[in-house]
């Protein structure tokens, strides 16, 4: 089961966090909330497998 660990304000931030987590070996999915605007400003959920939530949050808190 996938679990939301963070809601990024836009796709740019979400992609950066996804790359950081993927580099650390996490499986990561992104899910847009609502409809994207022209400049990709809709919020984006960052999800990881439930078993990796604690570790992923710890990595994101370091940054």
PQR file of N, CA, C, O and H, with PARSE charges and radii, in Angstrom:
ATOM      1  N   UNK A   1       0.846  -1.184   0.000 -0.4000 1.5000
ATOM      2  CA  UNK A   1       0.000   0.000   0.000 -0.0000 2.0000
ATOM      3  C   UNK A   1       0.890   1.245   0.000  0.5500 1.7000
ATOM      4  O   UNK A   1       1.867   1.323   0.745 -0.5500 1.4000
ATOM      5  N   UNK A   2       0.547   2.188  -0.822 -0.4000 1.5000
ATOM      6  CA  UNK A   2       1.290   3.444  -0.926 -0.0000 2.0000
ATOM      7  C   UNK A   2       0.745   4.448   0.081  0.5500 1.7000
ATOM      8  O   UNK A   2      -0.461   4.514   0.320 -0.5500 1.4000
ATOM      9  H   UNK A   2      -0.246   2.125  -1.427  0.4000 1.0000
ATOM     10  N   UNK A   3       1.651   5.231   0.668 -0.4000 1.5000
ATOM     11  CA  UNK A   3       1.280   6.192   1.698 -0.0000 2.0000
ATOM     12  C   UNK A   3       1.882   7.555   1.372  0.5500 1.7000
ATOM     13  O   UNK A   3       3.035   7.653   0.950 -0.5500 1.4000
ATOM     14  H   UNK A   3       2.630   5.178   0.473  0.4000 1.0000
ATOM     15  N   UNK A   4       1.090   8.602   1.572 -0.4000 1.5000
ATOM     16  CA  UNK A   4       1.560   9.968   1.336 -0.0000 2.0000
ATOM     17  C   UNK A   4       2.524  10.361   2.453  0.5500 1.7000
ATOM     18  O   UNK A   4       2.200  10.239   3.634 -0.5500 1.4000
ATOM     19  H   UNK A   4       0.154   8.523   1.915  0.4000 1.0000
ATOM     20  N   UNK A   5       3.708  10.833   2.073 -0.4000 1.5000
ATOM     21  CA  UNK A   5       4.678  11.302   3.055 -0.0000 2.0000
ATOM     22  C   UNK A   5       4.862  12.811   3.009  0.5500 1.7000
ATOM     23  O   UNK A   5       5.416  13.402   3.936 -0.5500 1.4000
ATOM     24  H   UNK A   5       3.972  10.933   1.114  0.4000 1.0000
ATOM     25  N   UNK A   6       4.394  13.437   1.927 -0.4000 1.5000
ATOM     26  CA  UNK A   6       4.556  14.885   1.793 -0.0000 2.0000
ATOM     27  C   UNK A   6       3.648  15.372   0.670  0.5500 1.7000
ATOM     28  O   UNK A   6       3.391  14.647  -0.292 -0.5500 1.4000
ATOM     29  H   UNK A   6       3.944  12.956   1.175  0.4000 1.0000
ATOM     30  N   UNK A   7       3.170  16.596   0.799 -0.4000 1.5000
ATOM     31  CA  UNK A   7       2.417  17.233  -0.288 -0.0000 2.0000
ATOM     32  C   UNK A   7       3.222  18.443  -0.726  0.5500 1.7000
ATOM     33  O   UNK A   7       3.328  19.435  -0.006 -0.5500 1.4000
ATOM     34  H   UNK A   7       3.379  17.184   1.579  0.4000 1.0000
ATOM     35  N   UNK A   8       3.783  18.342  -1.912 -0.4000 1.5000
ATOM     36  CA  UNK A   8       4.600  19.422  -2.468 -0.0000 2.0000
ATOM     37  C   UNK A   8       3.684  20.496  -3.063  0.5500 1.7000
ATOM     38  O   UNK A   8       2.596  20.186  -3.548 -0.5500 1.4000
ATOM     39  H   UNK A   8       3.698  17.535  -2.497  0.4000 1.0000
ATOM     40  N   UNK A   9       4.117  21.741  -3.028 -0.4000 1.5000
ATOM     41  CA  UNK A   9       3.283  22.826  -3.556 -0.0000 2.0000
ATOM     42  C   UNK A   9       3.139  22.827  -5.071  0.5500 1.7000
ATOM     43  O   UNK A   9       2.187  23.395  -5.607 -0.5500 1.4000
ATOM     44  H   UNK A   9       5.001  21.993  -2.634  0.4000 1.0000
ATOM     45  N   UNK A  10       4.088  22.188  -5.769 -0.4000 1.5000
ATOM     46  CA  UNK A  10       4.025  22.151  -7.235 -0.0000 2.0000
ATOM     47  C   UNK A  10       4.841  20.975  -7.762  0.5500 1.7000
ATOM     48  O   UNK A  10       5.527  20.293  -7.000 -0.5500 1.4000
ATOM     49  H   UNK A  10       4.861  21.726  -5.333  0.4000 1.0000
ATOM     50  N   UNK A  11       4.761  20.748  -9.055 -0.4000 1.5000
ATOM     51  CA  UNK A  11       5.413  19.597  -9.668 -0.0000 2.0000
ATOM     52  C   UNK A  11       6.935  19.699  -9.617  0.5500 1.7000
ATOM     53  O   UNK A  11       7.618  18.683  -9.490 -0.5500 1.4000
ATOM     54  H   UNK A  11       4.204  21.302  -9.674  0.4000 1.0000
ATOM     55  N   UNK A  12       7.463  20.894  -9.712 -0.4000 1.5000
ATOM     56  CA  UNK A  12       8.912  21.072  -9.680 -0.0000 2.0000
ATOM     57  C   UNK A  12       9.498  20.592  -8.361  0.5500 1.7000
ATOM     58  O   UNK A  12      10.486  19.858  -8.344 -0.5500 1.4000
ATOM     59  H   UNK A  12       6.908  21.719  -9.815  0.4000 1.0000
ATOM     60  N   UNK A  13       8.890  21.004  -7.263 -0.4000 1.5000
ATOM     61  CA  UNK A  13       9.353  20.585  -5.936 -0.0000 2.0000
ATOM     62  C   UNK A  13       9.164  19.079  -5.777  0.5500 1.7000
ATOM     63  O   UNK A  13      10.041  18.393  -5.251 -0.5500 1.4000
ATOM     64  H   UNK A  13       8.087  21.601  -7.277  0.4000 1.0000
ATOM     65  N   UNK A  14       8.034  18.572  -6.225 -0.4000 1.5000
ATOM     66  CA  UNK A  14       7.747  17.137  -6.118 -0.0000 2.0000
ATOM     67  C   UNK A  14       8.777  16.308  -6.882  0.5500 1.7000
ATOM     68  O   UNK A  14       9.244  15.289  -6.374 -0.5500 1.4000
ATOM     69  H   UNK A  14       7.322  19.129  -6.652  0.4000 1.0000
ATOM     70  N   UNK A  15       9.130  16.724  -8.072 -0.4000 1.5000
ATOM     71  CA  UNK A  15      10.114  15.994  -8.867 -0.0000 2.0000
ATOM     72  C   UNK A  15      11.481  16.004  -8.191  0.5500 1.7000
ATOM     73  O   UNK A  15      12.196  15.002  -8.215 -0.5500 1.4000
ATOM     74  H   UNK A  15       8.750  17.552  -8.484  0.4000 1.0000
ATOM     75  N   UNK A  16      11.842  17.128  -7.591 -0.4000 1.5000
ATOM     76  CA  UNK A  16      13.125  17.220  -6.900 -0.0000 2.0000
ATOM     77  C   UNK A  16      13.173  16.267  -5.707  0.5500 1.7000
ATOM     78  O   UNK A  16      14.171  15.577  -5.500 -0.5500 1.4000
ATOM     79  H   UNK A  16      11.262  17.942  -7.572  0.4000 1.0000
ATOM     80  N   UNK A  17      12.084  16.229  -4.918 -0.4000 1.5000
ATOM     81  CA  UNK A  17      12.018  15.326  -3.774 -0.0000 2.0000
ATOM     82  C   UNK A  17      11.978  13.867  -4.226  0.5500 1.7000
ATOM     83  O   UNK A  17      12.591  13.003  -3.599 -0.5500 1.4000
ATOM     84  H   UNK A  17      11.273  16.789  -5.086  0.4000 1.0000
ATOM     85  N   UNK A  18      11.263  13.598  -5.304 -0.4000 1.5000
ATOM     86  CA  UNK A  18      11.214  12.229  -5.836 -0.0000 2.0000
ATOM     87  C   UNK A  18      12.609  11.755  -6.219  0.5500 1.7000
ATOM     88  O   UNK A  18      12.991  10.627  -5.906 -0.5500 1.4000
ATOM     89  H   UNK A  18      10.766  14.300  -5.813  0.4000 1.0000
ATOM     90  N   UNK A  19      13.367  12.605  -6.890 -0.4000 1.5000
ATOM     91  CA  UNK A  19      14.716  12.247  -7.303 -0.0000 2.0000
ATOM     92  C   UNK A  19      15.601  12.003  -6.082  0.5500 1.7000
ATOM     93  O   UNK A  19      16.396  11.063  -6.071 -0.5500 1.4000
ATOM     94  H   UNK A  19      13.056  13.521  -7.144  0.4000 1.0000
ATOM     95  N   UNK A  20      15.468  12.833  -5.068 -0.4000 1.5000
ATOM     96  CA  UNK A  20      16.266  12.672  -3.861 -0.0000 2.0000
ATOM     97  C   UNK A  20      15.961  11.336  -3.184  0.5500 1.7000
ATOM     98  O   UNK A  20      16.878  10.616  -2.789 -0.5500 1.4000
ATOM     99  H   UNK A  20      14.822  13.597  -5.078  0.4000 1.0000
ATOM    100  N   UNK A  21      14.679  11.004  -3.049 -0.4000 1.5000
ATOM    101  CA  UNK A  21      14.294   9.747  -2.411 -0.0000 2.0000
ATOM    102  C   UNK A  21      14.697   8.544  -3.266  0.5500 1.7000
ATOM    103  O   UNK A  21      15.152   7.529  -2.738 -0.5500 1.4000
ATOM    104  H   UNK A  21      13.934  11.588  -3.370  0.4000 1.0000
ATOM    105  N   UNK A  22      14.531   8.656  -4.568 -0.4000 1.5000
ATOM    106  CA  UNK A  22      14.903   7.556  -5.461 -0.0000 2.0000
ATOM    107  C   UNK A  22      16.406   7.304  -5.401  0.5500 1.7000
ATOM    108  O   UNK A  22      16.843   6.154  -5.457 -0.5500 1.4000
ATOM    109  H   UNK A  22      14.161   9.480  -4.997  0.4000 1.0000
ATOM    110  N   UNK A  23      17.197   8.362  -5.287 -0.4000 1.5000
ATOM    111  CA  UNK A  23      18.642   8.227  -5.164 -0.0000 2.0000
ATOM    112  C   UNK A  23      19.017   7.447  -3.903  0.5500 1.7000
ATOM    113  O   UNK A  23      20.019   6.732  -3.878 -0.5500 1.4000
ATOM    114  H   UNK A  23      16.842   9.296  -5.241  0.4000 1.0000
ATOM    115  N   UNK A  24      18.198   7.595  -2.858 -0.4000 1.5000
ATOM    116  CA  UNK A  24      18.426   6.880  -1.599 -0.0000 2.0000
ATOM    117  C   UNK A  24      17.876   5.449  -1.642  0.5500 1.7000
ATOM    118  O   UNK A  24      18.010   4.703  -0.673 -0.5500 1.4000
ATOM    119  H   UNK A  24      17.384   8.175  -2.879  0.4000 1.0000
ATOM    120  N   UNK A  25      17.257   5.069  -2.768 -0.4000 1.5000
ATOM    121  CA  UNK A  25      16.788   3.705  -2.937 -0.0000 2.0000
ATOM    122  C   UNK A  25      15.313   3.476  -2.665  0.5500 1.7000
ATOM    123  O   UNK A  25      14.873   2.328  -2.601 -0.5500 1.4000
ATOM    124  H   UNK A  25      17.149   5.675  -3.556  0.4000 1.0000
ATOM    125  N   UNK A  26      14.538   4.544  -2.502 -0.4000 1.5000
ATOM    126  CA  UNK A  26      13.107   4.408  -2.232 -0.0000 2.0000
ATOM    127  C   UNK A  26      12.318   4.299  -3.532  0.5500 1.7000
ATOM    128  O   UNK A  26      12.686   4.890  -4.547 -0.5500 1.4000
ATOM    129  H   UNK A  26      14.896   5.477  -2.554  0.4000 1.0000
ATOM    130  N   UNK A  27      11.237   3.540  -3.486 -0.4000 1.5000
ATOM    131  CA  UNK A  27      10.253   3.555  -4.566 -0.0000 2.0000
ATOM    132  C   UNK A  27       9.372   4.768  -4.306  0.5500 1.7000
ATOM    133  O   UNK A  27       8.929   4.980  -3.177 -0.5500 1.4000
ATOM    134  H   UNK A  27      10.938   3.060  -2.661  0.4000 1.0000
ATOM    135  N   UNK A  28       9.112   5.563  -5.335 -0.4000 1.5000
ATOM    136  CA  UNK A  28       8.362   6.805  -5.153 -0.0000 2.0000
ATOM    137  C   UNK A  28       7.344   6.966  -6.270  0.5500 1.7000
ATOM    138  O   UNK A  28       7.637   6.700  -7.435 -0.5500 1.4000
ATOM    139  H   UNK A  28       9.471   5.391  -6.252  0.4000 1.0000
ATOM    140  N   UNK A  29       6.144   7.406  -5.901 -0.4000 1.5000
ATOM    141  CA  UNK A  29       5.117   7.768  -6.876 -0.0000 2.0000
ATOM    142  C   UNK A  29       4.684   9.194  -6.606  0.5500 1.7000
ATOM    143  O   UNK A  29       4.738   9.667  -5.470 -0.5500 1.4000
ATOM    144  H   UNK A  29       5.907   7.622  -4.954  0.4000 1.0000
ATOM    145  N   UNK A  30       4.254   9.876  -7.658 -0.4000 1.5000
ATOM    146  CA  UNK A  30       3.692  11.216  -7.525 -0.0000 2.0000
ATOM    147  C   UNK A  30       2.243  11.174  -7.970  0.5500 1.7000
ATOM    148  O   UNK A  30       1.891  10.479  -8.923 -0.5500 1.4000
ATOM    149  H   UNK A  30       4.211   9.492  -8.580  0.4000 1.0000
ATOM    150  N   UNK A  31       1.397  11.935  -7.258 -0.4000 1.5000
ATOM    151  CA  UNK A  31      -0.020  11.998  -7.624 -0.0000 2.0000
ATOM    152  C   UNK A  31      -0.462  13.453  -7.505  0.5500 1.7000
ATOM    153  O   UNK A  31      -0.428  14.041  -6.424 -0.5500 1.4000
ATOM    154  H   UNK A  31       1.683  12.499  -6.484  0.4000 1.0000
ATOM    155  N   UNK A  32      -0.874  14.019  -8.627 -0.4000 1.5000
ATOM    156  CA  UNK A  32      -1.321  15.418  -8.647 -0.0000 2.0000
ATOM    157  C   UNK A  32      -2.684  15.533  -7.987  0.5500 1.7000
ATOM    158  O   UNK A  32      -3.547  14.669  -8.140 -0.5500 1.4000
ATOM    159  H   UNK A  32      -0.901  13.542  -9.506  0.4000 1.0000
ATOM    160  N   UNK A  33      -2.855  16.619  -7.251 -0.4000 1.5000
ATOM    161  CA  UNK A  33      -4.141  16.906  -6.618 -0.0000 2.0000
ATOM    162  C   UNK A  33      -4.845  17.969  -7.439  0.5500 1.7000
ATOM    163  O   UNK A  33      -4.325  19.073  -7.606 -0.5500 1.4000
ATOM    164  H   UNK A  33      -2.155  17.322  -7.126  0.4000 1.0000
ATOM    165  N   UNK A  34      -6.001  17.654  -7.944 -0.4000 1.5000
ATOM    166  CA  UNK A  34      -6.734  18.613  -8.761 -0.0000 2.0000
ATOM    167  C   UNK A  34      -6.207  18.646 -10.180  0.5500 1.7000
ATOM    168  O   UNK A  34      -5.532  17.724 -10.637 -0.5500 1.4000
ATOM    169  H   UNK A  34      -6.423  16.758  -7.808  0.4000 1.0000
ATOM    170  N   UNK A  35      -6.528  19.716 -10.857 -0.4000 1.5000
ATOM    171  CA  UNK A  35      -6.129  19.878 -12.246 -0.0000 2.0000
ATOM    172  C   UNK A  35      -4.921  20.796 -12.326  0.5500 1.7000
ATOM    173  O   UNK A  35      -4.912  21.862 -11.710 -0.5500 1.4000
ATOM    174  H   UNK A  35      -7.077  20.465 -10.486  0.4000 1.0000
ATOM    175  N   UNK A  36      -3.901  20.396 -13.079 -0.4000 1.5000
ATOM    176  CA  UNK A  36      -2.713  21.244 -13.189 -0.0000 2.0000
ATOM    177  C   UNK A  36      -3.024  22.546 -13.911  0.5500 1.7000
ATOM    178  O   UNK A  36      -3.803  22.578 -14.864 -0.5500 1.4000
ATOM    179  H   UNK A  36      -3.908  19.530 -13.580  0.4000 1.0000
ATOM    180  N   UNK A  37      -2.414  23.593 -13.449 -0.4000 1.5000
ATOM    181  CA  UNK A  37      -2.539  24.897 -14.086 -0.0000 2.0000
ATOM    182  C   UNK A  37      -1.493  24.981 -15.193  0.5500 1.7000
ATOM    183  O   UNK A  37      -0.679  24.073 -15.360 -0.5500 1.4000
ATOM    184  H   UNK A  37      -1.781  23.567 -12.675  0.4000 1.0000
ATOM    185  N   UNK A  38      -1.521  26.050 -15.927 -0.4000 1.5000
ATOM    186  CA  UNK A  38      -0.582  26.234 -17.030 -0.0000 2.0000
ATOM    187  C   UNK A  38       0.863  26.149 -16.540  0.5500 1.7000
ATOM    188  O   UNK A  38       1.720  25.592 -17.227 -0.5500 1.4000
ATOM    189  H   UNK A  38      -2.182  26.787 -15.792  0.4000 1.0000
ATOM    190  N   UNK A  39       1.135  26.698 -15.361 -0.4000 1.5000
ATOM    191  CA  UNK A  39       2.500  26.716 -14.846 -0.0000 2.0000
ATOM    192  C   UNK A  39       2.767  25.600 -13.831  0.5500 1.7000
ATOM    193  O   UNK A  39       3.692  25.711 -13.026 -0.5500 1.4000
ATOM    194  H   UNK A  39       0.440  27.151 -14.803  0.4000 1.0000
ATOM    195  N   UNK A  40       1.971  24.530 -13.859 -0.4000 1.5000
ATOM    196  CA  UNK A  40       2.152  23.343 -13.000 -0.0000 2.0000
ATOM    197  C   UNK A  40       2.153  23.690 -11.516  0.5500 1.7000
ATOM    198  O   UNK A  40       3.008  23.221 -10.765 -0.5500 1.4000
ATOM    199  H   UNK A  40       1.220  24.439 -14.512  0.4000 1.0000
ATOM    200  N   UNK A  41       1.200  24.508 -11.096 -0.4000 1.5000
ATOM    201  CA  UNK A  41       1.188  24.950  -9.704 -0.0000 2.0000
ATOM    202  C   UNK A  41       0.259  24.155  -8.798  0.5500 1.7000
ATOM    203  O   UNK A  41       0.084  24.534  -7.640 -0.5500 1.4000
ATOM    204  H   UNK A  41       0.505  24.890 -11.706  0.4000 1.0000
ATOM    205  N   UNK A  42      -0.338  23.083  -9.269 -0.4000 1.5000
ATOM    206  CA  UNK A  42      -1.209  22.322  -8.387 -0.0000 2.0000
ATOM    207  C   UNK A  42      -0.363  21.487  -7.425  0.5500 1.7000
ATOM    208  O   UNK A  42       0.741  21.069  -7.774 -0.5500 1.4000
ATOM    209  H   UNK A  42      -0.196  22.775 -10.210  0.4000 1.0000
ATOM    210  N   UNK A  43      -0.873  21.242  -6.219 -0.4000 1.5000
ATOM    211  CA  UNK A  43      -0.134  20.421  -5.255 -0.0000 2.0000
ATOM    212  C   UNK A  43       0.047  18.993  -5.769  0.5500 1.7000
ATOM    213  O   UNK A  43      -0.760  18.487  -6.548 -0.5500 1.4000
ATOM    214  H   UNK A  43      -1.770  21.581  -5.936  0.4000 1.0000
ATOM    215  N   UNK A  44       1.128  18.358  -5.313 -0.4000 1.5000
ATOM    216  CA  UNK A  44       1.451  17.001  -5.741 -0.0000 2.0000
ATOM    217  C   UNK A  44       1.790  16.168  -4.505  0.5500 1.7000
ATOM    218  O   UNK A  44       2.650  16.545  -3.710 -0.5500 1.4000
ATOM    219  H   UNK A  44       1.784  18.769  -4.680  0.4000 1.0000
ATOM    220  N   UNK A  45       1.108  15.034  -4.354 -0.4000 1.5000
ATOM    221  CA  UNK A  45       1.409  14.122  -3.253 -0.0000 2.0000
ATOM    222  C   UNK A  45       2.625  13.281  -3.607  0.5500 1.7000
ATOM    223  O   UNK A  45       2.785  12.845  -4.747 -0.5500 1.4000
ATOM    224  H   UNK A  45       0.409  14.727  -5.001  0.4000 1.0000
ATOM    225  N   UNK A  46       3.480  13.060  -2.615 -0.4000 1.5000
ATOM    226  CA  UNK A  46       4.625  12.173  -2.769 -0.0000 2.0000
ATOM    227  C   UNK A  46       4.310  10.938  -1.943  0.5500 1.7000
ATOM    228  O   UNK A  46       4.081  11.025  -0.737 -0.5500 1.4000
ATOM    229  H   UNK A  46       3.350  13.414  -1.689  0.4000 1.0000
ATOM    230  N   UNK A  47       4.302   9.783  -2.605 -0.4000 1.5000
ATOM    231  CA  UNK A  47       3.936   8.531  -1.949 -0.0000 2.0000
ATOM    232  C   UNK A  47       5.088   7.539  -1.983  0.5500 1.7000
ATOM    233  O   UNK A  47       5.842   7.466  -2.953 -0.5500 1.4000
ATOM    234  H   UNK A  47       4.489   9.711  -3.585  0.4000 1.0000
ATOM    235  N   UNK A  48       5.207   6.776  -0.898 -0.4000 1.5000
ATOM    236  CA  UNK A  48       6.170   5.673  -0.821 -0.0000 2.0000
ATOM    237  C   UNK A  48       5.428   4.469  -0.260  0.5500 1.7000
ATOM    238  O   UNK A  48       4.355   4.621   0.324 -0.5500 1.4000
ATOM    239  H   UNK A  48       4.595   6.835  -0.110  0.4000 1.0000
ATOM    240  N   UNK A  49       5.987   3.273  -0.429 -0.4000 1.5000
ATOM    241  CA  UNK A  49       5.357   2.096   0.174 -0.0000 2.0000
ATOM    242  C   UNK A  49       5.255   2.271   1.698  0.5500 1.7000
ATOM    243  O   UNK A  49       6.133   2.857   2.332 -0.5500 1.4000
ATOM    244  H   UNK A  49       6.858   3.150  -0.904  0.4000 1.0000
ATOM    245  N   UNK A  50       4.174   1.754   2.258 -0.4000 1.5000
ATOM    246  CA  UNK A  50       3.907   1.915   3.682 -0.0000 2.0000
ATOM    247  C   UNK A  50       5.084   1.467   4.549  0.5500 1.7000
ATOM    248  O   UNK A  50       5.348   2.066   5.592 -0.5500 1.4000
ATOM    249  H   UNK A  50       3.461   1.278   1.744  0.4000 1.0000
ATOM    250  N   UNK A  51       5.780   0.432   4.130 -0.4000 1.5000
ATOM    251  CA  UNK A  51       6.896  -0.097   4.915 -0.0000 2.0000
ATOM    252  C   UNK A  51       8.110   0.834   4.928  0.5500 1.7000
ATOM    253  O   UNK A  51       9.019   0.642   5.736 -0.5500 1.4000
ATOM    254  H   UNK A  51       5.565  -0.055   3.284  0.4000 1.0000
ATOM    255  N   UNK A  52       8.141   1.842   4.045 -0.4000 1.5000
ATOM    256  CA  UNK A  52       9.283   2.751   3.945 -0.0000 2.0000
ATOM    257  C   UNK A  52       8.983   4.158   4.441  0.5500 1.7000
ATOM    258  O   UNK A  52       9.822   5.050   4.313 -0.5500 1.4000
ATOM    259  H   UNK A  52       7.402   1.998   3.389  0.4000 1.0000
ATOM    260  N   UNK A  53       7.794   4.370   5.006 -0.4000 1.5000
ATOM    261  CA  UNK A  53       7.371   5.718   5.392 -0.0000 2.0000
ATOM    262  C   UNK A  53       8.331   6.363   6.384  0.5500 1.7000
ATOM    263  O   UNK A  53       8.790   7.481   6.151 -0.5500 1.4000
ATOM    264  H   UNK A  53       7.112   3.646   5.109  0.4000 1.0000
ATOM    265  N   UNK A  54       8.640   5.692   7.469 -0.4000 1.5000
ATOM    266  CA  UNK A  54       9.485   6.281   8.510 -0.0000 2.0000
ATOM    267  C   UNK A  54      10.848   6.705   7.970  0.5500 1.7000
ATOM    268  O   UNK A  54      11.324   7.802   8.261 -0.5500 1.4000
ATOM    269  H   UNK A  54       8.267   4.783   7.658  0.4000 1.0000
ATOM    270  N   UNK A  55      11.464   5.842   7.191 -0.4000 1.5000
ATOM    271  CA  UNK A  55      12.775   6.141   6.632 -0.0000 2.0000
ATOM    272  C   UNK A  55      12.715   7.300   5.638  0.5500 1.7000
ATOM    273  O   UNK A  55      13.596   8.160   5.626 -0.5500 1.4000
ATOM    274  H   UNK A  55      11.077   4.951   6.955  0.4000 1.0000
ATOM    275  N   UNK A  56      11.674   7.320   4.808 -0.4000 1.5000
ATOM    276  CA  UNK A  56      11.533   8.391   3.824 -0.0000 2.0000
ATOM    277  C   UNK A  56      11.333   9.739   4.493  0.5500 1.7000
ATOM    278  O   UNK A  56      11.919  10.739   4.079 -0.5500 1.4000
ATOM    279  H   UNK A  56      10.958   6.621   4.818  0.4000 1.0000
ATOM    280  N   UNK A  57      10.501   9.763   5.533 -0.4000 1.5000
ATOM    281  CA  UNK A  57      10.264  11.019   6.263 -0.0000 2.0000
ATOM    282  C   UNK A  57      11.564  11.486   6.922  0.5500 1.7000
ATOM    283  O   UNK A  57      11.868  12.679   6.928 -0.5500 1.4000
ATOM    284  H   UNK A  57      10.025   8.950   5.870  0.4000 1.0000
ATOM    285  N   UNK A  58      12.313  10.558   7.465 -0.4000 1.5000
ATOM    286  CA  UNK A  58      13.581  10.908   8.102 -0.0000 2.0000
ATOM    287  C   UNK A  58      14.546  11.540   7.090  0.5500 1.7000
ATOM    288  O   UNK A  58      15.202  12.536   7.392 -0.5500 1.4000
ATOM    289  H   UNK A  58      12.066   9.589   7.460  0.4000 1.0000
ATOM    290  N   UNK A  59      14.626  10.963   5.902 -0.4000 1.5000
ATOM    291  CA  UNK A  59      15.493  11.503   4.848 -0.0000 2.0000
ATOM    292  C   UNK A  59      15.029  12.904   4.451  0.5500 1.7000
ATOM    293  O   UNK A  59      15.857  13.800   4.288 -0.5500 1.4000
ATOM    294  H   UNK A  59      14.092  10.154   5.656  0.4000 1.0000
ATOM    295  N   UNK A  60      13.726  13.105   4.295 -0.4000 1.5000
ATOM    296  CA  UNK A  60      13.209  14.408   3.889 -0.0000 2.0000
ATOM    297  C   UNK A  60      13.410  15.452   4.981  0.5500 1.7000
ATOM    298  O   UNK A  60      13.570  16.631   4.667 -0.5500 1.4000
ATOM    299  H   UNK A  60      13.054  12.377   4.428  0.4000 1.0000
ATOM    300  N   UNK A  61      13.408  15.060   6.243 -0.4000 1.5000
ATOM    301  CA  UNK A  61      13.628  16.007   7.340 -0.0000 2.0000
ATOM    302  C   UNK A  61      15.064  16.477   7.425  0.5500 1.7000
ATOM    303  O   UNK A  61      15.339  17.531   8.000 -0.5500 1.4000
ATOM    304  H   UNK A  61      13.279  14.102   6.498  0.4000 1.0000
ATOM    305  N   UNK A  62      15.980  15.714   6.864 -0.4000 1.5000
ATOM    306  CA  UNK A  62      17.392  16.099   6.867 -0.0000 2.0000
ATOM    307  C   UNK A  62      17.630  17.260   5.918  0.5500 1.7000
ATOM    308  O   UNK A  62      18.460  18.128   6.186 -0.5500 1.4000
ATOM    309  H   UNK A  62      15.757  14.858   6.398  0.4000 1.0000
ATOM    310  N   UNK A  63      16.910  17.275   4.821 -0.4000 1.5000
ATOM    311  CA  UNK A  63      17.128  18.290   3.777 -0.0000 2.0000
ATOM    312  C   UNK A  63      16.582  19.618   4.191  0.5500 1.7000
ATOM    313  O   UNK A  63      16.676  20.587   3.438 -0.5500 1.4000
ATOM    314  H   UNK A  63      16.236  16.569   4.603  0.4000 1.0000
TER
END
